[in-house]
Amino acid sequence: MSEFSNSPDQLDTLLVRGGLTRSNFGETSEAIFMTSGFVYESAAQAEARFTGDDPGYVYSRYRNPTLEGFEQRMRLLEGAEACHGTASGMAAVFAALAASVNAGDHIIAGRALFGSCHVILTQLLPKWGVTATLVDGADLKAWEAAIQPNTKVFFMETPANPTLSLIDVKAVADLAHSVGATLVIDNVFATPLLQKPLELGADIVTYSATKHIDGQGRCLGGAVLGSAAFCTDKLQPFLRHTGPALSPFNAWLLVKGLETLSLRVERSCDSAAALADQLYGDKAVAQVLYPHHKSHPQYELGKRQMTRGGTLLAIELKGGRKAAWAFMDALQTVDISNNLGDSRSLITHPMTTTHRAMPEEDRTAMGITEGLVRLSVGLESLKDLQDDIARGLAAAAVHA
């Protein structure tokens, strides 16, 4: 097995060859071990597998060679000690949180969250005696004021879904660690390429690999990365006994996705930055939110902790829902979809889709308005995307 660093000059090699293993057949593309179980040479070996004395495989819900190839490459890319794949991004988030708390514990989270993350914190975990306080992620004093004697986890998305608001990772990490708490970050918008949470002080990082890592709308998957101690002692038992296992076929697709990740993300970032310039100041636009655009209220923070601005933009259109829907319906190249990080450009209206189940007061506090749309920039030609955005703006201007 080849080992590569995650330094910028070796990154592309790592994405193609990191964690690569071959079977005795010497295949060029990683094999898919599409099996649920494994056989043993003897009853004694079977016992040794179950006791852990023999490091071989037992059952694909526990470990699988294809899944381990994906995990190893992700571990190297992130610079983490360990990684576990999951069936989806939400399985990764829930596993990371659930493995980090016990009944009676308390979580502090940045208020700007994906809808399902909000449900986990406010509806699901409280059933098992875990409470959560949501705060303005940009306000360090709000994080500090929310600390309770039983606070065990700080949780954030940055950039956040769907408003592209940012949180100072290092500052919150230092605060969390000062009270003995763990910082968990959902890094899906930044991708493993544009932001390194572990280097900024985070303890655990989660991804929806469905997004940029697959990046082609083919499969679901997730990943949790952290210390070897956390993954072995807390996360692995949770995953083994609750069963959010990643399919070997999906793991293979995700390994293939990693091979082109940097090419796709760089291209999409280039286009997203150009579209932010196009949108800024248009008469139909109230504001465009892109972390590396100078108009972003946290531009300096975005430049400090992200190497690029990312592949997504939040666009606030004048004229509310009528303008937002007119903008979306006029698009001919960009598809209306709730997914993101795809090779195809996609747009959604968060208030009526991804965040519709969230209480209105929480949406308002997050800045999710009737006029907000979230644009995920894909790999189409920039000229076609610019022409499409111009069509949308012309339609929205009628309602501005």
C-alpha positions as CSV (number, residue, x, y, z in Angstrom):
1,M,0.0,0.0,0.0
2,S,1.5,3.3,-1.1
3,E,1.6,6.2,1.4
4,F,1.4,9.8,0.3
5,S,1.2,13.1,2.3
6,N,-1.7,15.5,1.9
7,S,0.6,18.4,1.1
8,P,-0.5,20.5,-1.9
9,D,2.3,19.2,-4.1
10,Q,1.2,15.6,-3.6
11,L,-2.5,16.1,-3.4
12,D,-3.4,15.0,-6.9
13,T,-1.3,11.9,-6.6
14,L,-2.9,11.0,-3.3
15,L,-6.4,11.4,-4.8
16,V,-5.5,8.8,-7.4
17,R,-3.2,6.5,-5.5
18,G,-3.7,7.0,-1.8
19,G,-4.6,3.8,0.0
20,L,-4.5,1.8,-3.2
21,T,-4.5,-2.0,-2.8
22,R,-4.6,-4.6,-5.4
23,S,-5.7,-8.2,-5.4
24,N,-3.6,-11.1,-6.7
25,F,-5.0,-10.4,-10.1
26,G,-3.1,-7.1,-10.3
27,E,-6.0,-5.0,-11.6
28,T,-5.4,-1.3,-12.5
29,S,-8.8,-0.2,-11.1
30,E,-9.6,-1.2,-7.6
31,A,-11.7,-4.3,-7.3
32,I,-15.2,-4.3,-5.9
33,F,-15.6,-6.9,-3.1
34,M,-19.4,-7.2,-3.4
35,T,-20.0,-9.7,-0.6
36,S,-21.9,-9.6,2.6
37,G,-19.8,-12.2,4.4
38,F,-16.4,-14.1,4.5
39,V,-15.3,-17.7,5.0
40,Y,-12.7,-19.1,7.4
41,E,-10.2,-21.8,7.0
42,S,-11.2,-23.4,10.4
43,A,-13.5,-23.0,13.3
44,A,-10.5,-21.7,15.3
45,Q,-9.9,-19.0,12.8
46,A,-13.6,-18.0,12.9
47,E,-13.3,-17.6,16.7
48,A,-10.1,-15.6,16.3
49,R,-11.8,-13.2,13.8
50,F,-14.6,-12.5,16.3
51,T,-12.2,-12.0,19.2
52,G,-10.0,-9.7,17.2
53,D,-6.9,-11.8,17.4
54,D,-7.1,-12.4,13.6
55,P,-7.4,-9.1,11.8
56,G,-9.3,-10.5,8.8
57,Y,-12.8,-9.8,7.7
58,V,-16.0,-11.1,9.3
59,Y,-19.0,-9.3,7.8
60,S,-19.4,-6.3,5.5
61,R,-21.4,-4.4,8.1
62,Y,-18.2,-4.5,10.1
63,R,-15.4,-4.2,7.6
64,N,-15.0,-4.7,3.8
65,P,-11.9,-4.4,1.6
66,T,-13.5,-1.9,-0.8
67,L,-14.9,0.2,1.9
68,E,-11.5,0.3,3.6
69,G,-9.9,1.5,0.4
70,F,-12.3,4.5,0.4
71,E,-11.7,5.1,4.1
72,Q,-7.9,5.0,3.7
73,R,-7.9,7.5,0.9
74,M,-10.2,9.8,2.8
75,R,-8.0,9.5,5.9
76,L,-4.9,10.5,4.0
77,L,-6.7,13.4,2.2
78,E,-8.1,14.8,5.5
79,G,-4.9,14.2,7.5
80,A,-6.9,12.2,10.0
81,E,-5.8,9.2,12.1
82,A,-8.9,7.2,11.2
83,C,-12.0,7.2,9.0
84,H,-15.2,5.3,8.8
85,G,-17.6,5.3,5.8
86,T,-21.3,5.4,6.2
87,A,-24.4,4.9,4.1
88,S,-25.1,8.6,3.7
89,G,-24.0,12.0,4.9
90,M,-26.8,12.2,7.5
91,A,-25.7,8.8,8.8
92,A,-22.2,10.3,9.3
93,V,-23.5,13.3,11.1
94,F,-25.8,11.3,13.4
95,A,-23.1,8.7,14.1
96,A,-20.5,11.4,14.9
97,L,-22.9,13.1,17.4
98,A,-24.5,10.0,18.9
99,A,-21.1,8.4,19.5
100,S,-19.9,11.5,21.3
101,V,-22.7,12.0,23.9
102,N,-24.6,10.2,26.6
103,A,-28.0,10.8,28.2
104,G,-27.8,14.0,30.1
105,D,-25.2,15.6,27.9
106,H,-25.6,19.0,26.1
107,I,-24.6,20.1,22.6
108,I,-24.0,23.7,21.4
109,A,-24.5,24.2,17.6
110,G,-24.3,27.0,15.2
111,R,-27.8,27.9,14.2
112,A,-27.2,27.8,10.5
113,L,-27.8,24.1,9.8
114,F,-29.1,21.8,7.1
115,G,-32.7,20.9,7.9
116,S,-32.0,17.3,8.9
117,C,-29.2,18.3,11.2
118,H,-31.7,20.7,12.9
119,V,-34.1,17.8,13.4
120,I,-31.4,15.6,14.9
121,L,-30.5,18.3,17.4
122,T,-34.0,19.5,18.3
123,Q,-36.2,16.4,17.9
124,L,-34.2,13.1,17.9
125,L,-31.4,13.5,20.4
126,P,-33.7,15.0,23.0
127,K,-35.7,11.7,23.0
128,W,-32.6,10.1,24.6
129,G,-31.9,12.9,27.1
130,V,-29.4,14.9,25.0
131,T,-30.2,18.6,24.8
132,A,-29.0,21.3,22.4
133,T,-28.7,25.0,22.3
134,L,-28.5,26.8,18.9
135,V,-26.5,30.0,18.7
136,D,-25.4,32.6,16.2
137,G,-22.3,30.9,14.9
138,A,-20.5,34.1,14.1
139,D,-20.8,35.4,17.7
140,L,-18.1,33.8,19.9
141,K,-19.7,35.3,23.0
142,A,-22.9,33.4,22.1
143,W,-21.0,30.1,22.1
144,E,-19.5,31.0,25.4
145,A,-22.8,32.1,27.0
146,A,-24.4,28.8,26.0
147,I,-21.9,26.6,27.8
148,Q,-23.4,24.4,30.5
149,P,-21.6,22.1,33.0
150,N,-22.8,19.1,30.9
151,T,-21.7,20.5,27.5
152,K,-19.8,17.8,25.7
153,V,-20.0,18.7,22.0
154,F,-19.8,21.8,19.8
155,F,-21.2,21.3,16.3
156,M,-21.1,23.5,13.2
157,E,-21.4,23.7,9.5
158,T,-19.1,26.2,7.8
159,P,-19.8,27.4,5.2
160,A,-23.4,26.7,6.3
161,N,-26.2,25.3,4.3
162,P,-27.8,27.3,2.6
163,T,-26.7,30.8,3.5
164,L,-22.9,30.4,3.1
165,S,-22.4,32.0,6.5
166,L,-19.1,31.2,8.2
167,I,-17.8,30.4,11.6
168,D,-14.3,30.9,13.0
169,V,-13.2,27.3,13.4
170,K,-10.1,28.0,15.4
171,A,-11.8,30.3,17.9
172,V,-14.7,27.9,18.5
173,A,-12.3,25.0,18.8
174,D,-10.2,26.8,21.4
175,L,-13.4,27.6,23.4
176,A,-14.7,24.0,23.1
177,H,-11.4,22.5,24.3
178,S,-11.2,25.0,27.2
179,V,-14.2,23.3,28.7
180,G,-13.3,19.7,27.7
181,A,-15.8,19.5,24.8
182,T,-15.4,18.0,21.3
183,L,-15.8,20.1,18.2
184,V,-17.6,18.3,15.3
185,I,-17.7,20.0,11.9
186,D,-19.7,19.1,8.8
187,N,-17.3,20.2,6.1
188,V,-19.3,19.2,3.1
189,F,-19.6,22.7,1.5
190,A,-15.8,23.3,1.7
191,T,-14.8,19.8,0.6
192,P,-11.6,18.2,2.0
193,L,-9.7,20.3,-0.5
194,L,-10.7,23.9,0.4
195,Q,-10.7,23.8,4.2
196,K,-8.9,21.6,6.7
197,P,-10.9,21.5,10.0
198,L,-8.5,19.2,11.8
199,E,-5.6,21.7,11.2
200,L,-7.9,24.5,12.5
201,G,-8.5,22.6,15.8
202,A,-11.6,20.5,15.1
203,D,-11.7,17.0,16.6
204,I,-14.2,15.2,14.2
205,V,-15.1,16.0,10.6
206,T,-18.1,14.6,8.7
207,Y,-18.9,14.6,5.0
208,S,-21.8,13.7,2.7
209,A,-19.7,11.9,0.1
210,T,-22.8,12.0,-2.0
211,K,-21.9,15.6,-2.8
212,H,-18.5,16.6,-4.3
213,I,-16.7,13.3,-3.6
214,D,-19.0,11.3,-5.8
215,G,-19.9,14.6,-7.5
216,Q,-21.8,13.0,-10.4
217,G,-25.2,12.2,-8.9
218,R,-24.7,8.5,-8.8
219,C,-24.7,7.3,-5.2
220,L,-25.1,8.0,-1.5
221,G,-22.3,7.9,1.0
222,G,-20.8,9.5,4.0
223,A,-17.6,9.7,6.1
224,V,-16.6,10.4,9.7
225,L,-13.0,11.3,10.4
226,G,-11.1,11.8,13.7
227,S,-8.7,10.3,16.1
228,A,-7.9,6.6,16.2
229,A,-9.1,6.5,19.8
230,F,-12.5,8.1,19.0
231,C,-13.0,5.9,15.9
232,T,-12.0,2.7,17.6
233,D,-13.6,3.1,21.1
234,K,-16.7,5.1,20.3
235,L,-17.6,5.3,16.6
236,Q,-16.8,1.8,15.5
237,P,-19.1,0.1,18.1
238,F,-21.9,2.5,17.3
239,L,-21.7,1.8,13.5
240,R,-21.2,-1.9,14.0
241,H,-24.3,-2.4,16.1
242,T,-26.7,0.1,14.4
243,G,-25.8,-0.8,10.9
244,P,-25.5,2.4,8.7
245,A,-23.0,0.5,6.5
246,L,-21.8,1.9,3.2
247,S,-22.3,-0.5,0.2
248,P,-19.1,-1.8,-1.3
249,F,-20.4,-0.7,-4.7
250,N,-21.0,2.8,-3.5
251,A,-17.6,2.8,-1.8
252,W,-16.0,1.9,-5.1
253,L,-17.8,4.7,-6.9
254,L,-16.6,7.2,-4.2
255,V,-13.0,6.0,-4.7
256,K,-13.4,6.7,-8.4
257,G,-14.9,10.1,-7.6
258,L,-11.9,11.0,-5.5
259,E,-9.6,10.5,-8.5
260,T,-11.1,13.6,-10.2
261,L,-12.2,15.6,-7.1
262,S,-9.6,18.3,-7.4
263,L,-10.2,18.8,-11.1
264,R,-13.9,19.1,-10.6
265,V,-13.8,21.4,-7.5
266,E,-11.2,23.8,-9.1
267,R,-13.3,24.1,-12.2
268,S,-16.5,24.7,-10.3
269,C,-14.8,27.2,-8.0
270,D,-13.6,29.2,-11.0
271,S,-17.1,29.4,-12.4
272,A,-18.7,30.1,-9.0
273,A,-16.4,33.1,-8.5
274,A,-17.2,34.5,-11.9
275,L,-21.0,34.1,-11.4
276,A,-20.7,35.9,-8.0
277,D,-19.2,38.8,-9.9
278,Q,-22.0,38.7,-12.5
279,L,-24.7,38.6,-9.8
280,Y,-23.3,41.3,-7.6
281,G,-25.0,44.6,-8.1
282,D,-27.6,43.3,-10.5
283,K,-30.9,45.2,-10.1
284,A,-32.8,42.0,-9.3
285,V,-30.4,40.9,-6.6
286,A,-30.5,42.0,-3.0
287,Q,-27.3,40.2,-2.1
288,V,-25.1,37.4,-3.3
289,L,-23.2,35.4,-0.7
290,Y,-20.0,33.8,-1.7
291,P,-17.2,33.3,0.8
292,H,-14.4,34.7,-1.4
293,H,-16.4,37.6,-2.8
294,K,-15.5,40.9,-1.2
295,S,-19.2,41.7,-0.5
296,H,-19.5,38.7,1.8
297,P,-19.8,40.0,5.4
298,Q,-17.2,37.5,6.6
299,Y,-14.8,37.8,3.6
300,E,-11.7,38.1,5.7
301,L,-12.5,35.0,7.6
302,G,-13.3,33.1,4.4
303,K,-9.9,34.1,2.9
304,R,-8.2,33.0,6.2
305,Q,-9.6,29.5,6.6
306,M,-10.6,28.5,3.0
307,T,-8.2,28.3,0.1
308,R,-11.0,28.9,-2.4
309,G,-14.6,30.3,-2.2
310,G,-16.2,26.9,-2.9
311,T,-18.7,25.7,-5.5
312,L,-21.9,27.2,-4.0
313,L,-23.6,30.6,-3.9
314,A,-26.6,31.9,-2.0
315,I,-28.6,34.5,-3.9
316,E,-31.1,36.8,-2.3
317,L,-33.5,38.1,-5.0
318,K,-35.6,41.2,-4.6
319,G,-39.3,40.4,-4.8
320,G,-39.4,37.3,-2.6
321,R,-40.7,34.0,-3.7
322,K,-42.2,35.2,-6.9
323,A,-38.8,36.5,-8.0
324,A,-37.0,33.4,-6.8
325,W,-39.3,31.0,-8.6
326,A,-39.3,33.1,-11.7
327,F,-35.5,33.1,-11.7
328,M,-35.4,29.3,-11.3
329,D,-38.1,28.6,-13.8
330,A,-36.3,30.7,-16.5
331,L,-33.1,28.6,-16.3
332,Q,-32.4,26.3,-19.2
333,T,-29.0,24.9,-18.3
334,V,-29.2,24.8,-14.5
335,D,-31.5,22.1,-13.1
336,I,-33.9,22.6,-10.2
337,S,-32.8,20.0,-7.6
338,N,-32.1,19.8,-3.9
339,N,-28.7,18.1,-4.4
340,L,-25.4,19.9,-4.6
341,G,-21.7,19.3,-5.4
342,D,-22.7,17.7,-8.7
343,S,-21.1,17.9,-12.1
344,R,-24.3,19.5,-13.2
345,S,-25.3,23.0,-11.9
346,L,-28.3,22.8,-9.6
347,I,-30.5,25.3,-7.9
348,T,-33.0,25.0,-5.1
349,H,-35.4,27.2,-3.0
350,P,-34.5,26.2,0.5
351,M,-37.6,27.6,2.2
352,T,-39.9,25.3,0.3
353,T,-37.5,22.3,0.0
354,T,-34.5,21.5,2.1
355,H,-35.5,23.7,5.1
356,R,-39.3,23.6,4.8
357,A,-39.8,21.5,7.9
358,M,-37.8,23.9,10.1
359,P,-39.9,26.2,12.3
360,E,-40.4,29.6,10.7
361,E,-38.6,31.5,13.5
362,D,-35.5,29.3,13.0
363,R,-35.5,29.9,9.3
364,T,-35.8,33.6,9.9
365,A,-32.9,33.6,12.4
366,M,-30.8,31.8,9.8
367,G,-31.6,34.3,7.0
368,I,-33.6,31.8,4.9
369,T,-36.1,34.1,3.2
370,E,-38.7,33.8,0.5
371,G,-36.2,35.3,-2.0
372,L,-33.2,33.1,-1.2
373,V,-32.0,30.5,-3.7
374,R,-28.9,28.2,-3.4
375,L,-26.9,27.6,-6.5
376,S,-24.5,24.7,-6.8
377,V,-22.1,25.3,-9.7
378,G,-21.2,22.4,-11.9
379,L,-18.9,21.8,-14.9
380,E,-20.8,23.3,-17.8
381,S,-19.0,26.0,-19.8
382,L,-18.9,29.4,-18.0
383,K,-20.4,31.2,-21.0
384,D,-23.5,28.9,-20.9
385,L,-23.9,29.4,-17.2
386,Q,-23.5,33.2,-17.5
387,D,-26.1,33.2,-20.2
388,D,-28.5,31.1,-18.1
389,I,-28.1,33.3,-15.1
390,A,-28.8,36.4,-17.2
391,R,-32.0,34.7,-18.3
392,G,-33.0,34.1,-14.7
393,L,-32.1,37.6,-13.7
394,A,-34.3,39.1,-16.5
395,A,-37.2,37.0,-15.3
396,A,-36.7,37.9,-11.6
397,A,-36.4,41.6,-12.4
398,V,-40.1,41.7,-13.3
399,H,-40.9,41.0,-9.6
400,A,-38.1,43.1,-8.1
